[in-house]
Amino acid sequence: MKKIDLKGGMGCACKIDSAKLRSVLSGIQRMPDENLLVGYDKSDDAAVYKISEDMAIVQTLDFFTPMSEDPYLFGQIAAANAMSDVYAMGGEVLTALNIVCFPEKEDTEILKEILRGGALKVKEAGACLVGGHSINDSSIKYGLSVNGMVHPGKILSNAGARSGDSLILTKPLGVGVINTAGRVGEASAEATAKAVLNMITLNKYAMDILRKYTVHACTDVTGFGLAGHGLEMACASGVTLEMRAADMHFIPEAEGYAADFLVSSAAQKNRNNYACSIDFEILSFARAELLFDAQTSGGLLAALPEEEAQKALEELNALPIKSAFIGKAVPMQEKAIVFKGE
């Protein structure tokens, strides 16, 4: 099977700069609707629209450029990433539509494998793949438009974290760094395998467990890194996220690659955009890079009461990918995210 020629930004690292997005969106008039329960005003993961007293539709889409030369693997990762936004809102995936950009002169067997990988993940989610749209483009891009459902009273947003809540991250950080290292032949087979497992694993399994608990806020950690998505949660909730340097949750090999400056331009954009709102002076250079590292199909960041958090973590850690406590929510301080020592 022919491999994908990797070029340009990879996976969630190809997102448009968040500062530019804020500037663009600030000029677009919002459309008030009493049934729109979650819109884009607080940078949440998906839109939620109420259609009855006991049902709301969760709507999202996501697509990006390849981060893997293997088209079948790329399809799986892109689909898992797109459906993640529904899980971050506490929902279940119902249907998905393919989004395809593909060069006219490229081998269509590559596209077939991409779509096969995406279909595999949609089926794993228990959802239906119902069609899609394709265009000719100069580079390969793939993802999904996804519809899900959630009870209006059980929506999870990034805006509900409360002071005293424990913070759980359901996948380790470092995927972006490892993908960058792999692109220049520096990533080990073991590190690459860990990153791949992270990216193809549906957040469905973590959410199936988290639904049993009183989750106050949730988001998925993707292209804006833990820094950006954590900052969105802190600001939307009116709290500060206090973390310990020793509790950073990352794939071990990623720290060494970051120390060797195998980092992406996306991480540097994240640093430029978010560093002023974060007190991270205590972090080493490598761990700071992991804070800003753009994650592709990253884990869920959940805020839940301290008294429930330990039991939730024990259940989550029965899954193949381990979760970890990474901090707590505290009353709002000058900085939205603060790192402490031991």
Long-range contacts (C-beta under 8 A, 24 or more apart in sequence): 1-71, 1-72, 1-109, 1-110, 1-113, 2-107, 2-109, 2-110, 3-69, 3-70, 3-71, 4-66, 4-68, 4-69, 4-70, 4-71, 4-74, 4-110, 4-140, 5-69, 6-66, 6-67, 6-68, 6-69, 6-183, 7-65, 7-139, 8-65, 8-139, 9-64, 9-65, 9-264, 9-265, 9-266, 10-64, 10-65, 10-66, 10-67, 10-179, 10-180, 10-183, 10-264, 10-296, 11-64, 11-65, 11-66, 11-67, 11-77, 11-78, 11-81, 11-175, 11-176, 11-179, 11-199, 11-223, 11-294, 11-296, 11-297, 12-64, 12-81, 12-176, 12-222, 12-223, 12-266, 12-294, 12-295, 12-296, 12-297, 12-298, 13-67, 13-176, 13-179, 13-223, 13-264, 13-265, 13-266, 13-267, 13-294, 13-296, 14-64, 14-65, 14-223, 14-266, 15-64, 15-222, 15-223, 15-224, 15-266, 15-294, 17-269, 17-273, 18-224, 18-228, 18-269, 18-270, 18-273, 19-272, 19-273, 37-152, 37-155, 38-89, 38-155, 38-157, 42-157, 42-158, 42-159, 42-232, 42-236, 43-158, 43-232, 43-236, 44-89, 44-157, 44-158, 44-159, 44-219, 44-236, 45-84, 45-85, 45-88, 45-89, 45-158, 45-219, 45-220, 46-85, 46-86, 46-88, 46-89, 46-91, 46-148, 48-89, 48-91, 48-150, 48-152, 48-155, 50-152, 53-152, 54-151, 54-152, 55-149, 55-150, 55-151, 55-152, 56-149, 56-150, 56-151, 56-152, 56-155, 57-147, 57-148, 57-149, 58-85, 58-86, 58-89, 58-91, 58-146, 58-147, 58-148, 58-149, 58-150, 59-146, 59-147, 59-148, 60-85, 60-86, 60-145, 60-146, 60-148, 61-99, 61-143, 61-144, 61-145, 61-146, 62-143, 62-144, 62-146, 63-99, 63-101, 63-141, 63-142, 63-143, 63-144, 64-141, 64-142, 64-143, 64-296, 65-139, 65-140, 65-141, 66-140, 66-142, 67-179, 67-199, 67-296, 68-196, 71-110, 71-111, 71-113, 71-114, 71-117, 72-113, 72-114, 72-116, 72-117, 73-117, 73-196, 73-200, 74-114, 74-117, 74-142, 75-113, 75-114, 75-115, 75-116, 75-117, 75-118, 75-119, 75-120, 75-121, 75-142, 76-117, 76-118, 76-120, 76-121, 76-199, 76-200, 77-117, 77-196, 77-199, 77-200, 77-296, 77-297, 78-114, 78-117, 78-118, 78-142, 78-143, 78-144, 79-117, 79-118, 79-119, 79-120, 79-121, 79-122, 79-143, 79-144, 80-121, 80-199, 80-200, 80-201, 80-202, 80-203, 80-297, 81-143, 81-199, 81-222, 81-296, 81-297, 82-143, 82-144, 82-145, 82-146, 83-121, 83-122, 83-125, 83-127, 83-144, 83-146, 83-148, 83-202, 83-203, 83-204, 84-202, 84-203, 84-220, 84-222, 84-297, 84-298, 84-300, 85-146, 85-220, 86-146, 86-148, 87-202, 87-203, 87-204, 87-206, 87-207, 87-220, 87-300, 88-156, 88-203, 88-207, 88-218, 88-219, 88-220, 88-300, 89-148, 89-150, 89-155, 89-156, 89-157, 89-218, 90-150, 90-154, 90-155, 90-156, 90-207, 90-211, 90-215, 90-218, 91-148, 91-149, 91-150, 91-155, 92-126, 92-148, 92-149, 92-150, 93-122, 93-125, 93-126, 93-127, 93-146, 93-147, 93-148, 93-204, 94-127, 94-128, 94-147, 94-148, 94-149, 95-127, 95-128, 95-129, 95-130, 95-146, 95-147, 96-122, 96-127, 96-128, 96-129, 96-130, 96-144, 96-145, 96-146, 96-147, 97-129, 97-130, 97-131, 97-132, 97-133, 97-144, 97-145, 97-146, 98-129, 98-131, 98-132, 98-133, 98-134, 98-142, 98-144, 99-132, 99-133, 99-141, 99-142, 99-143, 99-144, 99-145, 100-132, 100-133, 100-134, 100-135, 100-141, 100-142, 101-134, 101-135, 101-136, 101-137, 101-139, 101-140, 101-141, 101-142, 102-134, 102-135, 102-136, 102-137, 102-140, 102-141, 103-136, 103-137, 103-138, 103-139, 103-140, 104-136, 106-140, 110-140, 114-140, 114-142, 115-142, 118-142, 118-144, 121-200, 121-202, 124-202, 125-202, 125-204, 154-211, 156-215, 156-217, 156-218, 157-217, 157-218, 157-236, 158-217, 158-218, 158-219, 158-229, 158-232, 158-233, 158-236, 158-237, 159-217, 159-233, 159-236, 159-237, 160-216, 160-217, 160-237, 160-303, 161-216, 161-217, 161-233, 161-234, 161-237, 161-239, 161-241, 161-303, 161-329, 162-216, 162-237, 162-239, 162-303, 162-305, 162-329, 163-239, 163-329, 163-330, 163-331, 164-305, 164-306, 164-328, 164-329, 164-330, 165-216, 165-217, 165-239, 165-303, 165-304, 165-305, 165-306, 165-328, 165-329, 166-303, 166-304, 166-305, 166-306, 166-309, 166-325, 166-327, 166-328, 167-241, 167-243, 167-301, 167-302, 167-303, 167-325, 167-326, 167-327, 167-328, 167-329, 168-300, 168-301, 168-302, 168-304, 168-309, 168-312, 168-313, 168-316, 168-323, 168-324, 168-325, 168-326, 169-221, 169-226, 169-249, 169-299, 169-300, 169-301, 169-323, 169-324, 169-326, 170-203, 170-206, 170-299, 170-300, 170-301, 170-302, 170-316, 170-321, 170-323, 171-198, 171-201, 171-221, 171-295, 171-298, 171-299, 171-300, 171-321, 171-323, 172-198, 172-249, 172-250, 172-251, 172-254, 172-299, 172-321, 172-322, 172-324, 173-221, 173-225, 173-226, 173-248, 173-249, 173-250, 173-251, 173-254, 173-290, 173-291, 173-293, 173-295, 173-298, 174-250, 174-251, 174-253, 174-254, 174-255, 174-257, 174-258, 174-290, 174-293, 175-199, 175-251, 175-254, 175-293, 175-295, 175-296, 175-297, 175-298, 176-225, 176-263, 176-264, 176-266, 176-267, 176-293, 176-294, 176-295, 176-296, 177-254, 177-257, 177-258, 177-262, 177-263, 177-264, 177-267, 177-289, 177-290, 177-293, 178-251, 178-253, 178-254, 178-257, 179-264, 179-296, 180-257, 180-262, 180-263, 180-264, 181-257, 181-260, 181-262, 184-262, 186-257, 186-260, 186-262, 187-253, 187-257, 188-253, 190-253, 191-251, 191-253, 191-254, 191-257, 194-251, 194-253, 195-251, 197-320, 197-321, 198-251, 198-297, 198-298, 198-299, 198-321, 199-296, 199-297, 200-297, 201-297, 201-320, 201-321, 203-299, 203-300, 205-319, 206-299, 206-300, 206-316, 206-319, 206-323, 207-300, 209-312, 209-315, 209-316, 209-319, 210-300, 210-302, 210-304, 210-312, 210-316, 212-312, 212-315, 213-304, 213-305, 213-308, 213-311, 213-312, 214-304, 214-305, 214-308, 215-302, 215-303, 215-304, 216-303, 216-304, 216-305, 217-302, 217-303, 218-300, 218-301, 218-302, 218-303, 219-300, 219-301, 220-298, 220-299, 220-300, 220-301, 221-295, 221-298, 221-299, 221-300, 221-301, 222-294, 222-295, 222-296, 222-297, 222-298, 223-266, 223-294, 223-295, 223-296, 224-270, 224-273, 224-274, 224-294, 225-267, 225-270, 225-274, 225-291, 225-292, 225-293, 225-294, 225-295, 226-290, 226-291, 226-292, 226-293, 226-295, 226-301, 226-326, 227-270, 227-271, 227-274, 227-275, 227-278, 227-291, 227-292, 227-337, 228-270, 228-273, 228-274, 228-292, 229-301, 230-301, 230-336, 230-337, 231-274, 231-277, 231-278, 231-336, 231-337, 233-301, 233-303, 234-329, 234-332, 234-336, 234-337, 235-336, 237-303, 237-329, 238-332, 239-329, 239-330, 239-331, 239-332, 240-329, 240-330, 240-331, 240-332, 240-333, 240-335, 240-336, 240-337, 240-338, 241-327, 241-328, 241-329, 241-330, 241-336, 241-337, 241-338, 242-327, 242-328, 242-329, 242-330, 242-337, 242-338, 242-340, 243-326, 243-327, 243-337, 243-338, 243-339, 243-340, 244-327, 244-339, 244-340, 244-341, 244-342, 245-282, 245-283, 245-287, 245-339, 245-340, 245-341, 246-341, 246-342, 247-324, 247-325, 247-326, 247-327, 248-283, 248-287, 248-290, 248-291, 248-326, 249-323, 249-324, 249-326, 250-287, 250-290, 254-290, 254-293, 255-286, 255-287, 255-290, 256-286, 258-285, 258-286, 258-287, 258-289, 258-290, 258-293, 259-284, 259-285, 259-286, 263-289, 263-293, 264-293, 264-294, 266-294, 267-292, 267-293, 267-294, 268-292, 270-294, 277-335, 277-336, 277-337, 278-335, 278-336, 278-337, 278-338, 278-339, 279-335, 279-337, 279-338, 279-339, 280-337, 280-339, 281-339, 282-339, 282-340, 282-341, 283-339, 299-323, 301-326, 303-329
